[in-house]
Amino acid sequence: MLRLSPRELEILTLRAEGWNTEEIGRKLQLSPFSVRVFTRNIMIKVAAHLGIEVTERPDEDLNP
């Protein structure tokens, strides 16, 4: 079973709704860096649940 924290679920929901890092940070009073870390951790947990390996993407939204 995939287990995400309440904060991770909140961020995942906002990401699914199309919110970007800065918008999520403002709404949840988090730094953009913290939002990126939560997003990365969500990706790692989902990948582990699915049995796939995660590699870093050169996506400017996910990198500091």
C-alpha positions as CSV (number, residue, x, y, z in Angstrom):
1,M,0.0,0.0,0.0
2,L,1.3,3.5,-0.9
3,R,1.7,5.6,2.2
4,L,1.9,9.4,1.8
5,S,1.9,11.9,4.6
6,P,-1.0,14.3,4.9
7,R,1.3,17.1,3.6
8,E,2.4,14.9,0.7
9,L,-1.2,14.1,-0.2
10,E,-2.0,17.8,-0.1
11,I,0.9,18.7,-2.4
12,L,0.1,15.8,-4.7
13,T,-3.5,17.0,-5.0
14,L,-2.4,20.5,-5.8
15,R,0.1,19.2,-8.4
16,A,-2.7,17.2,-10.0
17,E,-4.8,20.3,-10.2
18,G,-2.0,22.1,-12.1
19,W,-0.5,24.2,-9.4
20,N,3.2,25.1,-9.8
21,T,5.8,25.1,-7.1
22,E,5.5,28.8,-6.2
23,E,1.7,28.7,-6.0
24,I,1.8,25.6,-3.8
25,G,4.5,27.3,-1.6
26,R,2.4,30.4,-1.2
27,K,-0.8,28.5,-0.4
28,L,0.9,26.2,2.1
29,Q,3.4,28.7,3.5
30,L,6.3,26.6,2.4
31,S,9.5,27.6,0.5
32,P,9.8,26.6,-3.1
33,F,12.7,24.3,-2.0
34,S,10.4,22.5,0.5
35,V,7.7,22.0,-2.1
36,R,10.4,20.5,-4.5
37,V,11.6,18.2,-1.8
38,F,8.1,17.0,-1.0
39,T,7.4,16.5,-4.7
40,R,10.6,14.5,-5.1
41,N,9.8,12.4,-2.1
42,I,6.3,11.7,-3.5
43,M,7.9,10.6,-6.9
44,I,10.3,8.3,-5.1
45,K,7.5,6.7,-3.0
46,V,5.2,6.2,-6.0
47,A,8.1,4.8,-8.1
48,A,9.0,2.4,-5.2
49,H,5.3,1.3,-5.0
50,L,5.2,0.6,-8.7
51,G,8.6,-1.1,-8.6
52,I,10.4,1.3,-10.9
53,E,13.7,3.3,-10.5
54,V,13.6,7.0,-10.3
55,T,16.3,9.2,-11.9
56,E,16.7,12.9,-11.7
57,R,14.9,14.8,-14.4
58,P,16.3,18.1,-15.7
59,D,13.0,19.8,-14.9
60,E,13.6,23.3,-13.7
61,D,10.5,23.1,-11.4
62,L,12.0,20.2,-9.5
63,N,15.6,21.4,-9.2
64,P,16.7,24.3,-6.9
